[in-house]
Amino acid sequence: MKMRKEAMERRNQILDVADELFGQKGFDGTSTNDILEKVGIARGTLYYHFKSKEDIMDALIERYNVQILGTAKEIAANKSIPVNERIIRVVMALNISDGNSKEIIDHIHKPQNALMHQKIQKVIINGLPPILTEIIREGIEQGLFSTPYPYECMEMIVAYTNTVFDDDMVDMTDEERASRIPAFVFNVERLLGVESGSLMYMMKMFGSGGEENGNNDG
């Protein structure tokens, strides 16, 4: 047991150091030697835990995955929050604009971390629709939404927001973004079979998300 605990601690130490170095130098700019030196271990010890630098990155992404999707799942399961508000909060949980999580998002958006960014995108596009679908099903039961395809609706929404509203994927001016948002909400209303204008509260979600991110940059 002691051996296993020490091995886990060592593994986490390697991940913490790699996370810090990827943040400073980017994934491409960090060598395994950089990680070895900073942790103060032999190459064999590193390879005992991870086969390659990409293996380290995958383990880091798994850690982010647990952190990001774990928060989203907790919110989704909280029945005391109204359905509409829960959807917003789950999406906002992905904005992770506080503390260490903001650094994750900042450093995966650096060009040298393109692969990392792509892998996080994959986690979100695969992991978020099932969480949101549960909330939509609840909304259908309550008569708020009407769609025979709750999962597919959420998949479309997550795939769209995760690409079109991602600055690395689509170049947009502020004006273009401002016109995309009402168009997005208009289409979401149709996907979910709700009355036109009834989801305009989602506009606030994007508005406040943008402001929050702007404030944190300063």
C-alpha positions in Angstrom: 0.0 0.0 0.0 2.8 2.4 0.9 4.6 1.7 -2.4 1.4 2.3 -4.3 0.7 5.6 -2.4 4.3 6.8 -3.2 3.9 5.8 -6.8 0.7 7.9 -7.0 2.3 10.8 -5.3 5.3 10.7 -7.8 2.9 10.4 -10.7 0.9 13.4 -9.5 4.2 15.3 -9.0 5.2 14.7 -12.6 1.8 15.8 -13.8 1.9 19.0 -11.7 5.4 19.9 -13.0 4.4 19.1 -16.6 1.3 21.2 -16.2 3.4 24.1 -15.0 5.9 23.7 -17.8 3.3 23.3 -20.5 1.8 26.5 -19.2 5.1 28.4 -19.4 6.7 26.9 -22.6 3.8 25.2 -24.3 3.6 21.4 -25.0 5.9 21.6 -28.0 8.4 23.7 -26.2 8.7 21.4 -23.2 11.1 18.5 -23.4 11.0 15.4 -21.2 14.4 16.5 -20.0 12.8 19.8 -18.7 10.3 17.7 -16.7 13.0 15.3 -15.4 15.2 18.2 -14.2 12.4 20.0 -12.5 11.0 16.9 -10.7 14.5 15.7 -10.0 14.1 12.1 -11.1 15.8 9.7 -13.4 14.5 9.0 -16.9 13.6 5.4 -15.9 11.3 6.7 -13.2 9.5 9.0 -15.6 9.1 6.1 -18.1 7.8 3.9 -15.3 4.8 6.2 -15.0 4.5 7.6 -18.6 5.6 6.2 -21.9 5.9 9.5 -23.6 5.3 13.3 -23.3 2.0 12.8 -25.1 1.1 10.2 -22.5 1.7 12.8 -19.8 -0.5 15.2 -21.7 -3.3 12.6 -22.0 -3.1 12.1 -18.2 -3.3 15.8 -17.6 -6.4 16.1 -19.9 -8.0 13.2 -18.0 -7.4 15.3 -14.9 -9.0 18.4 -16.5 -11.8 16.1 -17.7 -12.7 15.0 -14.2 -12.5 18.6 -13.0 -14.5 20.2 -15.7 -17.1 17.5 -16.3 -17.3 16.7 -12.6 -18.5 20.3 -11.9 -21.0 20.1 -14.8 -22.4 16.8 -13.5 -22.8 18.2 -9.9 -24.8 21.1 -11.3 -26.9 18.9 -13.6 -27.9 16.7 -10.7 -29.0 19.6 -8.5 -32.8 19.4 -8.8 -33.3 22.4 -6.6 -32.0 24.6 -9.5 -34.7 25.3 -12.2 -34.0 23.5 -15.5 -33.3 26.6 -17.5 -30.8 28.0 -15.0 -29.1 24.6 -14.7 -28.4 24.5 -18.5 -26.8 27.9 -18.2 -24.7 26.9 -15.2 -23.5 23.7 -16.8 -22.3 25.6 -19.9 -20.8 28.3 -17.7 -18.9 25.6 -15.8 -17.0 25.0 -19.0 -16.0 28.7 -19.1 -14.0 27.9 -16.0 -12.9 31.4 -15.6 -11.7 31.2 -12.1 -8.2 30.5 -10.6 -6.2 27.6 -11.9 -8.9 26.5 -14.3 -8.6 29.8 -16.2 -4.9 29.1 -16.7 -5.8 25.7 -18.2 -8.0 27.4 -20.8 -5.4 30.1 -21.4 -2.5 27.8 -22.0 -4.4 25.3 -24.2 -5.2 28.2 -26.5 -1.6 28.9 -27.2 -0.5 27.8 -30.7 2.1 25.4 -29.3 -0.6 23.6 -27.4 -2.8 22.9 -30.4 -2.9 19.2 -29.8 -3.8 19.7 -26.2 -6.6 22.0 -27.3 -7.9 19.5 -29.8 -8.0 16.8 -27.1 -9.9 19.0 -24.6 -12.4 19.8 -27.4 -12.9 16.1 -27.8 -13.5 15.6 -24.1 -16.1 18.4 -24.1 -17.9 17.3 -27.3 -18.2 13.7 -26.1 -18.7 14.4 -22.4 -21.1 17.4 -22.2 -24.1 16.3 -24.4 -25.0 13.4 -22.1 -24.9 15.7 -19.0 -27.1 18.3 -20.7 -29.5 15.7 -22.2 -30.5 14.6 -18.7 -31.6 18.2 -17.9 -33.4 18.5 -21.3 -35.3 15.2 -20.5 -36.4 16.7 -17.2 -37.5 19.8 -19.1 -39.5 17.6 -21.5 -41.3 15.9 -18.5 -42.1 19.4 -17.1 -43.6 20.5 -20.5 -40.8 23.1 -21.0 -39.3 21.5 -24.1 -40.6 19.4 -26.9 -38.1 17.4 -29.0 -37.9 13.7 -29.9 -34.1 14.1 -30.1 -32.8 15.5 -26.8 -29.3 14.0 -27.1 -28.8 15.1 -30.8 -30.0 18.6 -30.0 -27.4 18.9 -27.2 -24.7 17.4 -29.4 -25.5 20.0 -32.1 -25.4 22.8 -29.6 -22.2 21.7 -27.9 -20.4 21.1 -31.2 -21.5 24.5 -32.5 -20.6 26.5 -29.4 -17.3 24.6 -29.0 -16.2 25.4 -32.5 -17.8 28.6 -33.8 -17.4 30.5 -30.4 -13.8 29.2 -30.0 -11.5 32.0 -31.1 -8.9 29.5 -32.4 -11.4 27.9 -34.7 -13.4 30.8 -36.2 -12.1 34.4 -36.7 -14.9 36.8 -35.7 -15.1 40.5 -35.0 -17.1 41.6 -31.9 -19.9 42.6 -34.3 -20.0 39.2 -36.0 -20.1 37.5 -32.6 -22.9 39.8 -31.5 -25.0 38.8 -34.5 -24.2 35.1 -34.2 -25.5 34.9 -30.6 -29.2 35.9 -31.3 -29.1 33.6 -34.4 -27.8 30.8 -32.2 -30.5 31.3 -29.6 -33.2 31.5 -32.3 -32.1 28.1 -33.6 -31.8 26.5 -30.1 -35.4 27.5 -29.5 -36.5 25.7 -32.6 -34.4 22.6 -31.8 -36.0 22.4 -28.3 -39.5 23.2 -29.6 -40.0 26.2 -27.3 -41.8 29.5 -28.0 -39.8 32.1 -29.9 -38.0 34.5 -27.6 -38.4 32.2 -24.5 -34.7 31.4 -24.4 -33.4 34.9 -24.8 -32.0 34.5 -21.2 -29.3 32.6 -23.0 -28.1 35.9 -24.4 -27.2 36.9 -20.9 -25.1 33.7 -20.5 -22.9 34.7 -23.5 -22.9 38.3 -22.5 -21.8 37.7 -18.9 -19.4 35.0 -20.0 -17.6 37.5 -22.3 -17.5 40.1 -19.6 -16.1 37.7 -17.0 -13.4 36.5 -19.3 -12.6 40.1 -20.3 -12.4 41.2 -16.6 -10.1 38.3 -15.7 -7.6 39.2 -18.5 -6.9 42.6 -17.0 
